[in-house]
Amino acid sequence: MNTEQTLLQRSDAKCELCAAEQNLTVYHIPPENEDSAEKSVLLCDACRSQIDNPETMDTHHWRCLNDSMWNTEPAVQVMAWRVLQCLLTESWAQDLSDMLYLEPDVLSWAESASMKDSQEGTVAATVDSNGTQLVAGDMVTLIKDLAVKGAGFTAKRGTVVKNISLTDNPKHIEGRVNGVRIVLVADYLKKVS
Ligand SMILES: [Zn+2]
């Protein structure tokens, strides 16, 4: 049996959080995202879309946790716990959260990712050509000649750029070359230690 068949059998073909019977799909629980029944739950599209977008949560929908949090499957307990963490401003959710006891290993699994983290994702570090992490204020040198578009000059290999700043893009930094503030590709830089 594949994961979906196992989950359909385990859940009696119902959403494991709200018991809906329509539009069920397998949800691999982050951060492992493993394709196994132990690490997955069967969710309806209403539960799934709110878990993927916690800012759209309909608190009324999640009253279903009143039943589903007592499920004996650790995977279901983990998802019930994570959803409740997003609803703690509601007193009923606070009460359920107080009642929901997780075994220590299940609790550490539940805590290993928050739904908000999975939403934002992890920001990749900016690294130079050697894979050394760059931070704002670092000094770097160019490892190849770079034609600076729009500025009409070529930044020569070996040029030192002091006091760099990071950008939203982990592949780019900003720095001043020949008095002009430009964006540089981190792959073409080497950190001066
Ligand atoms: Zn559901």
Boltz pocket constraint, residues with backbone or C-beta under 6 A from the ligand:
constraints:
  - pocket:
      binder: B
      contacts: [[A, 15], [A, 16], [A, 17], [A, 18], [A, 19], [A, 20], [A, 43], [A, 44], [A, 45], [A, 46], [A, 47], [A, 48]]
      max_distance: 6.0
